[in-house]
Amino acid sequence: MDDTTTSPPRLTKQVRVYLAAPTARHRAQHEFSCAFYAELGFRGFDVVTPAGTLGWSSKSTDEMLAALDKDLNALANCDCLVVMPGGERLAEVTLARSLGIPVFTAEELVSTLPD
């Protein structure tokens, strides 16, 4: 996913990961993203995701913009971004690359984790 030669991070310290996933349109997609989030946390990653702060239908425009600002600031403080299947065109991916934050697919990150 990343056009550089950077490898996914090894856990020599607590790695802060921004998990970017498309809006879940199907229950299975939502459950997969939640399970992956939990697995990363279990394996010692500090996982940041916008899913907890952006409830689009229940927020005013000002609340949505404030939540988006908070999430983009969180991204800027992460060690890498992990993009879930279907999220390759999310704005967070473009922003991460423009900030020099490595971007990996979920598959790329999982392939480096010990069993």
C-alpha positions in Angstrom: 0.0 0.0 0.0 2.8 2.4 0.9 5.0 3.5 -2.0 8.1 3.6 0.1 10.2 0.7 1.3 9.1 1.2 4.9 8.1 -2.1 6.7 5.2 -2.3 9.2 6.3 -1.4 12.7 7.7 -3.9 15.1 6.6 -3.6 18.7 9.8 -2.2 20.3 7.6 0.4 21.9 3.9 0.9 22.1 3.1 1.8 18.5 0.3 4.2 17.9 -1.8 3.0 15.0 -4.6 5.0 13.3 -7.1 2.5 12.0 -8.9 3.8 8.9 -12.0 1.8 7.8 -14.8 2.7 5.4 -18.2 3.3 6.8 -19.6 -0.1 7.6 -22.5 -0.8 5.3 -22.7 -4.5 6.3 -22.7 -6.1 9.7 -19.9 -8.5 8.7 -17.7 -5.5 7.6 -18.4 -3.8 11.0 -17.7 -6.9 13.0 -14.4 -7.5 11.1 -13.2 -4.0 11.8 -14.1 -4.3 15.5 -12.4 -7.6 15.8 -9.2 -6.2 14.1 -9.3 -3.2 16.4 -9.5 -5.5 19.4 -6.7 -7.8 18.1 -4.4 -4.9 17.6 -5.1 -3.7 21.2 -4.5 -7.2 22.5 -1.2 -7.3 20.7 0.0 -4.1 22.4 -0.8 -1.5 19.8 -2.3 1.8 20.9 -5.2 2.0 18.4 -6.8 5.2 17.4 -10.0 5.2 15.2 -12.5 7.8 14.2 -15.4 5.3 14.7 -15.9 6.3 18.3 -16.3 10.0 17.7 -18.0 10.3 14.4 -21.7 9.5 14.7 -22.7 11.3 11.5 -26.5 11.1 11.9 -26.5 12.3 15.5 -24.3 15.3 15.3 -24.7 18.9 14.1 -22.3 20.2 11.5 -20.3 22.0 14.1 -20.0 18.8 16.2 -19.0 16.8 13.1 -16.3 19.3 12.2 -15.0 19.3 15.8 -14.9 15.5 15.8 -13.1 15.4 12.4 -10.6 18.0 13.6 -9.9 15.8 16.7 -9.5 12.7 14.6 -7.1 14.3 12.1 -5.0 15.7 14.9 -4.9 12.2 16.4 -3.7 10.8 13.0 -0.9 13.4 12.9 0.4 11.9 16.2 0.3 8.3 15.1 3.3 6.1 14.0 1.4 4.6 11.1 -2.0 4.3 9.5 -3.6 0.9 8.8 -6.3 0.9 6.2 -9.0 -1.7 6.3 -10.3 -3.3 3.1 -12.3 -0.8 1.1 -10.8 2.2 2.7 -7.9 2.8 0.3 -9.5 6.1 -1.0 -10.3 7.6 2.4 -9.1 11.1 3.1 -7.0 9.9 6.1 -4.9 7.8 3.7 -4.0 10.9 1.6 -3.4 13.0 4.7 -1.1 10.4 6.3 1.0 10.2 3.1 1.2 13.9 2.9 2.4 14.0 6.5 5.0 11.3 5.9 3.1 8.8 8.0 3.6 5.2 6.7 0.4 3.6 5.4 -0.2 -0.2 5.5 -3.0 -2.5 4.7 -4.4 -4.6 7.5 -3.0 -7.6 5.7 0.5 -6.1 5.5 0.5 -5.4 9.2 -0.8 -8.8 10.2 1.8 -10.5 8.1 4.5 -9.1 10.4 2.9 -10.0 13.7 4.2 -13.1 15.6 1.6 -15.9 16.2 
